[in-house]
Amino acid sequence: MDFDFSDDQQQLRDAVRKWVDKGYDFERRRAIVKAGGFDRGVYTQLAELGLAGLYIPEDQGGMGMGPVEGMVVMEELGRGIVLEPLAQALIAGGVINGYAPAAVKSAWLGKIAAGEALVVLAYQERKARYRVDVCETNAAKSGDAWSVTGAKSIVPAGDQADAFLVPALADGQMALFLVERAAQGVTTRGYATQEGGRAAEVKFASSPATLVTPDGLTALEHAVDIGIAAACAEAVGVLDKTMDVTVEYMNTRKQFGTTLASFQALRHRVADMKMQLELARSMSYYASLKLNAPAEERRRAMARAKYQLGVAMRFIGQASVQLHGGIGVTDEYIGSHYFKKLTQLELSFGDTLHQLGEVSERMQDTAGVFA
């Protein structure tokens, strides 16, 4: 199997890395955090690079690319710990293109690709505990019109988004709807998240909604899996940079008249970190390559990948802080912000313990090794 990236994929990686290096340095990120954790101008720049339309067909204004290109982009954004939720554009583009009727596609895909509309997934509820099949939000139909009533938590950039993808129960079965933030009955309460980004609590009170698909659970599972693959790739980028700053610090910081990198015990710790990084990278590749697999196979793969990434994020993040000492947790030092981002990603789309449970429940007699 050929794991080399194509020339187009390498060029895409280079373009995103150059933008991160030149247009999203640590000082700009710090300013965005102070301003609330989301910058519409930055999101527009990402869209101008074509990134918001990665999973949207060319005839709808997108780039018509696939999961590997999405992985490449998210890795590079992770290296810059970019706050703006591009992963939500990948989710919205993939789900609307895959499940919505033609009228919804025509109305929204072009705007998502152009960055004119930020559509985010609003699915988490307080009682769900990461389970996608738990939903108390309800949908009601009057004539041909739908309305949604309920509440969703920790919605990425929820008070800045233009619309939401909302799972809700319609006659006892989960369906997926699109609700505009400006619609009647929609209220948001935004707040900063611990890594510097932005989220919101969103409430719907008989809010007008557009039906995306009546098979909401299937679409929601796919949406979450796109999010997991994106989170895994983003985490690899963050882990790469965490390793870089840790090794640089050990090569310059002196103790007892010599650099930290000269101590064998610490070199062994870095070797363990490198092993975890490469395990994480391989599982991120696995997740992206399985993103278009049949649903049951895809769900198993995402749980495995997210579990391994969670283990790696915790190990490398904590080891980096320990190797740095006190400076590793100061706000002035970039390493602490990588650690915060890893903590946030570990909790996104199901934490490590949840994913371990998913792996256990989906385990087969052959563990997937033999036919």
C-alpha positions, 0 to 999 in steps of 0.5 A, spaced: 500 500 500 502 506 498 502 511 503 506 517 500 502 523 498 501 526 491 504 532 489 497 535 489 496 533 497 503 536 498 502 542 495 496 543 499 500 542 505 505 547 503 500 552 502 496 551 508 503 551 512 505 557 509 499 561 511 499 558 518 507 561 519 505 568 515 498 569 517 497 566 524 503 567 528 502 566 536 501 574 537 495 574 532 492 568 536 493 571 542 489 577 540 484 573 537 483 569 544 483 576 548 477 578 543 473 572 544 476 566 541 473 567 534 475 571 528 471 572 522 476 575 518 481 569 519 475 564 517 474 568 511 481 567 509 481 559 510 475 559 505 479 563 500 484 558 500 478 553 498 479 549 505 471 550 507 469 547 500 474 541 501 468 536 501 464 540 497 463 538 489 466 543 484 459 544 481 457 547 488 463 551 488 467 547 492 474 543 491 471 536 491 477 533 495 476 527 500 478 525 507 486 525 506 486 532 503 482 534 509 487 530 514 493 534 511 489 541 512 487 539 519 494 537 521 497 544 518 492 548 522 493 543 528 500 546 528 498 553 528 493 551 534 488 555 529 482 557 533 477 558 527 473 551 527 474 549 520 472 542 522 465 544 522 465 546 515 468 539 513 462 536 517 457 541 514 459 540 507 460 532 507 453 531 511 449 536 507 452 534 500 451 526 502 444 527 505 440 533 504 435 534 498 437 538 492 434 544 494 438 544 500 444 543 497 443 549 492 442 553 498 447 552 502 453 548 499 456 554 495 455 559 501 459 554 505 465 553 500 465 561 499 465 562 507 459 566 507 456 561 511 459 558 517 454 552 519 456 548 525 454 541 528 449 542 534 448 535 537 451 535 544 446 535 550 447 535 557 444 528 558 447 524 552 454 523 555 457 523 548 452 518 546 449 520 539 443 516 540 440 520 546 436 526 544 431 530 547 430 536 542 423 535 538 421 537 531 414 538 530 411 539 523 405 544 521 403 543 513 410 543 510 413 547 515 418 544 521 420 547 527 425 545 533 424 546 540 430 544 545 437 545 547 444 544 545 451 545 549 458 546 547 456 548 540 463 550 536 462 558 535 455 557 536 454 565 537 458 566 531 455 561 526 450 562 521 446 556 522 446 549 525 445 542 523 441 540 529 438 532 530 431 532 533 426 527 534 420 527 529 415 522 531 419 519 535 425 518 530 431 522 530 431 526 524 437 532 522 435 539 521 438 545 519 436 551 523 439 559 522 441 562 527 437 568 525 431 564 526 425 566 530 426 563 537 433 561 537 438 564 543 445 563 544 450 564 550 457 564 548 463 563 552 470 562 551 473 555 552 479 553 556 484 552 550 482 559 547 476 558 542 469 559 543 463 555 544 455 557 546 449 554 549 444 554 544 436 554 545 431 553 540 423 555 541 419 553 536 424 555 531 423 554 523 427 549 521 429 545 514 429 538 514 436 535 511 434 528 512 429 523 516 434 518 517 438 523 522 441 518 526 445 515 520 447 522 518 449 524 525 454 518 526 457 520 519 458 527 522 461 525 528 466 521 524 468 526 520 469 530 526 473 525 529 477 524 523 478 531 523 480 532 530 485 526 530 489 529 524 489 536 528 491 533 534 497 530 530 499 537 528 499 539 535 503 533 537 508 535 532 509 542 535 509 540 542 515 535 540 518 540 537 518 545 542 520 540 547 526 538 544 528 545 542 527 547 550 531 541 552 537 542 547 538 550 550 536 549 557 542 548 562 542 544 568 548 543 572 552 546 567 550 542 561 543 541 557 537 537 559 538 533 552 544 530 555 541 526 560 539 519 558 533 518 562 530 525 559 532 522 552 528 516 554 522 520 556 523 523 549 523 517 545 517 514 549 514 521 546 516 520 539 513 513 539 506 515 542 507 520 536 508 515 531 502 511 533 498 517 533 500 519 526 498 512 524 492 511 527 490 518 524 491 515 517 487 509 519 481 514 521 482 518 514 482 512 510 476 509 513 472 515 513 468 512 506 468 505 509 461 502 510 458 505 516 459 499 521 466 499 519 467 506 519 464 507 526 469 501 529 475 505 526 473 512 528 473 509 536 480 505 535 483 511 532 480 516 537 482 512 543 489 511 541 489 519 539 487 520 546 492 516 550 498 519 545 495 526 547 495 525 554 502 522 555 505 527 550 502 533 553 503 531 560 511 529 559 512 535 555 510 539 561 514 535 566 520 536 561 519 543 561 518 544 569 514 550 571 515 554 564 511 549 561 504 551 564 505 559 564 501 563 559 506 566 556 509 560 553 506 557 547 507 550 550 502 551 555 497 553 549 499 546 545 497 542 552 490 546 553 489 544 545 490 537 546 486 537 553 480 540 549 481 535 543 481 529 547 474 531 550 472 532 543 467 527 540 467 522 545 473 522 550 478 516 551 474 512 556 468 513 552 472 511 546 474 505 549 467 503 551 466 504 543 471 499 541 469 494 546 462 494 544 464 493 537 469 488 538 468 482 533 470 475 534 476 476 530 478 483 532 478 485 525 484 481 523 482 475 519 476 475 514 
